[in-house]
Amino acid sequence: MTLRKPFRPLRPDLDNFLFAAVGTERDGIPLSTVSALTSLGLDPWEEAGRLSSLAKPEAVEQLARLIAELPGCRHPLAEAREIARGLVEWLPRHDSEPQPRTAMQDQRFRLPRWGDWPNRWNFLMFCAVAAAAGLVSAILHGGLPFGIGL
């Protein structure tokens, strides 16, 4: 059974990363990546997407700095790097190369092609002039065709 849109995960490919444990909170409760990023005032899905687009070493470094800044969980930067290394492994991509687009994605974002712009412009101008001429003719001769009067 498929979930309805409001109940579907935002980015299922990021779930393993976002719900992995970063450490434990003061009361011994595991702290997930999604909670850690939220506590730093970041959008977890946006940040995870951004990190996944970076090269692995850069993603590790940036995530380690975020982990080191977590309130109430003071980790030295070296320890934060170790945690970040493990977490970055859960990201779907680690390189900065853009993913190849599928034919369906390209089609969805492409504007419709209606031919040459100059030819289309000429056609639209002809239609506008013809409509204006018909309206002027109707006003001058006292009515529109088919017995409709002004």
N, C-alpha and C positions, 0 to 999 in steps of 0.2 A: 504494500500500500504506500502510495506517495503522499508525503506531507503537503498540506496546503501551504501556499506561499508565506503567510505570516509565521509559520512554524518551522520553515526550512532554515538550516544554518546559513549564515551569510556567505562564508567561504569554506566549504567542507575540507578543502585541501590544506587549510591552515589549522584545523582542529587539533591535530596531534601536537603542534607547537603551542597553541594558545592554552591548551588544558594540561600541559606538562607542568610538573612541580618545579618551582624556582628554588624553594626552600620551605621553611616552616615559619609561621607567625609566632608571636610571643606565647600564645596559648597552646602551641603544639599542633595547630591546624595547618595542613599543607597549603602553601601559597602558590597558586597557579600563575602562569604567565599573563593570562587575561586579567587577573586581579592586580598583579604587580603593575602592568602597564596602565590600568585604570587609576591606580593610586598615584601614579605620576602625572595624571591629567591627560593621558594620551588615548586616542582611539585604538584599541587593541588590534582590530582587523586592518586598519590603515597602516599602523606601525609594522605589523607582521608582513603585510604586502610590500611595504617599503624595504624592510630587511631582506625579504626573499629576493628582491631584485638586485641586491648588492653582491659583490664577490664575497666568498665565504670569510676570508680574514677580516674584511671591512665590517661585515655583519656581526662577527664575533666581537670586534672591538667596540662597535657602537652599542650592542646589547650589553656588554660588560659594563660600560659606563652607566647605562640606565640601571642595571642591577646594583651597582655601587651607590647609586643615589636613592635607593628605596628607603622610605622612612621606616624606622624601627628595625631594619634588618641590615645593620652595618656589616658589609662584607668588604674586606680589602680587595683592591683591584685585581690582584693575582687570583684570588678565589673566585671573584666575579667572572673573570675570563674563563676559568674552568667550567663554571656553571653555564656560561654563554655558549661555550664550545659544544656542550651536550645538547643544549636547546636548539642551536642553529642546525643541527643534524635533522631536526624534525621539520624544518622549512622545506617547501616543495622545490625551490630553486636557490642556487647559491652563486650564480654567475650574473654578470651584467648584460649578457647578450639578450636582445629582445626575443621573445618566443615567436616562432613563425605563426602567422595568422592563418586560420582556416578559410576556405572559400566562403563558408557561411558568414563568418565575421566580416570579411571584406565586403560581401554583398549587403550586409545589414547597414554598414556605414557609408556606402557609396551613394552619391546623389543620382537620381535618375537622369539618363542621357536622352535628351529630346532633340538631338541633332545639333546642327551648327547654330550658335547663338545669332549670327547675323541673319541667317535665313529665318529663324524663329522670330526675331525682332521684326523683320519685314512683314511676315505673315500677321503678327499682332497689330502692326501699324495699319495694314490694309483693312483688317477687321474693324479697327477703331474708326478709320475714315469712312468706311461703308456704313457703319452704324450712325455716325454723325450726319452723313449725307441723307440717310433715310429719315432721320428725325427732323432735319431742316426741311426736307421735302414735305413731310407730313404737316408741319406747322404752316408752311406756305400754301398748301393746297387744301387746308381745312380738315384734315382727318388722317387717320392711319388706315392702311389697307384692311380689308375684311370688315368694313363697317364700324370700326371702333373709332370714335371721335375723341378729340381732346377737350 
